[in-house]
Amino acid sequence: QVQLVESGGGLVQAGGSLRLSCAVSGSIFKINTMGWYRQYPGKQRELVAGITRGGTTNYADSVKGRFTISRESAKNMVYLRMNSLKPEDTAVYYCNIESPLGHFYWGQGTQVTVSS
């Protein structure tokens, strides 16, 4: 059983910052890619940022220069620092990991709301 627990979401004014954290626990000894996705009401989840075991990152164009993903592999943690938040960043944010066997796991999601 693998569990992902996100934290750090909330309500912030436009221009503000938040840091999301995701703690991974359970029967998983290695994690390949870790990432953050977001989902708008009635829409599919979309990739926000990802980071490989080697530290290579990728970002959605809409968040480049504002968001930073990082990980602490020894602690099975992944973070998303979000700066200069905009109302259009309002969504439910999900943590995602990929195991070496290609299995994907998801957290329960955390709401981020940016007021204008």
HELIX and SHEET records of a PDB file:
HELIX    1   1 SER A   73  LYS A   75  5                                   3    
HELIX    2   2 PRO A   87  ASP A   89  5                                   3    
SHEET    1   A 4 VAL A   2  SER A   7  0                                        
SHEET    2   A 4 LEU A  18  GLY A  26 -1                                        
SHEET    3   A 4 MET A  77  MET A  82 -1                                        
SHEET    4   A 4 PHE A  67  GLU A  72 -1                                        
SHEET    1   B 6 GLY A  10  GLN A  13  0                                        
SHEET    2   B 6 THR A 110  SER A 115  1                                        
SHEET    3   B 6 ALA A  91  GLU A  98 -1                                        
SHEET    4   B 6 MET A  34  GLN A  39 -1                                        
SHEET    5   B 6 GLU A  46  ILE A  51 -1                                        
SHEET    6   B 6 THR A  57  TYR A  59 -1                                        
SHEET    1   C 4 GLY A  10  GLN A  13  0                                        
SHEET    2   C 4 THR A 110  SER A 115  1                                        
SHEET    3   C 4 ALA A  91  GLU A  98 -1                                        
SHEET    4   C 4 PHE A 104  TRP A 106 -1                                        
END                                                                             
